[in-house]
Amino acid sequence: MISLLIFSSCEKDPPVPKIVIGSLDLLDMTYYGDKNIYASYGEDSSLELDLDDDGLADLLFYVAASDSSGDKDKRGSTVSSSNDKVEICMMPSTEDLFRVRSHANDEVVEYLYNERSHFYCPECIDLGVSYQTYFTSPVIFLKKDTLSDVGQWSGNVQVLSNFDQGKVTSNQEEEFPSYNYIVTGFWNSVDNGYLIFRLKEGTRQYRYGWIKIVMNDHRGISISEKALTKEIY
């Protein structure tokens, strides 16, 4: 089960302009042909974007992947601001993690998984909910959606999509191995999603925009367009 955490502030943000995603009205548009990063196993890669064309990086996209003799398979991607004037529309989330145990082939193995990892083990014994994981991820907008007051704004590192199929250090009280099968973040299953950002333009004034993204295997990002409002709100 996934829960979205919504917090309120005593000082409300100014109203977000009613701009339709994908529309060209009131916007400066930039179309990219080769803004791509992908991490092969054992590698990481990053990509910086200048959102307002002032010569300074504003957003940092990062991807990485690693494995080790079948005991570790981790692929992931994040986005964060490169300076204190950029914020991303995001939503804190919690998700249940479940633990099961297998006794197949005279070997005891435990697995920790969440629903979106699609882990399947028909011979496993259900040990129930283990605990909840907490993460923050950019809100996903689609074409023809309207910018609204959904979500919060943050420049901190946001999870786009991570997959962890790693071996966990064995419990000292037990002698069996344990593995993760956990998917974090929501973007890997989204094709042509729009990440929304805002740029500070003085005291509580902003320009708003979006970045159109395609994700691949939790560790690949393709950016095809960027939009930024001409007006300050």
Buried (B, 14 or more C-beta within 10 A) or exposed (E): EEEEEEEEEEEEEEEBBEBEBBEEEEBBEBEBEEBBBBBEBEEBBEBEBBBBEEEEBBBBBBBBBBBEEEEBBBBBBBBBBBEEBBBBBBBBBBBBBBBBBBEEEEEEBBBBBBEBBEBEBEEBEEEEEBEBBEBBBBBBBEEEBEBBEBBBBBBEEBBBBBBBBBBBEEEEEEEEBBBBBBBBBBBBEBEBBBBBBBBBBEEEEBBBBBBBBBBBBBBBBBBBBBBBBEEEB
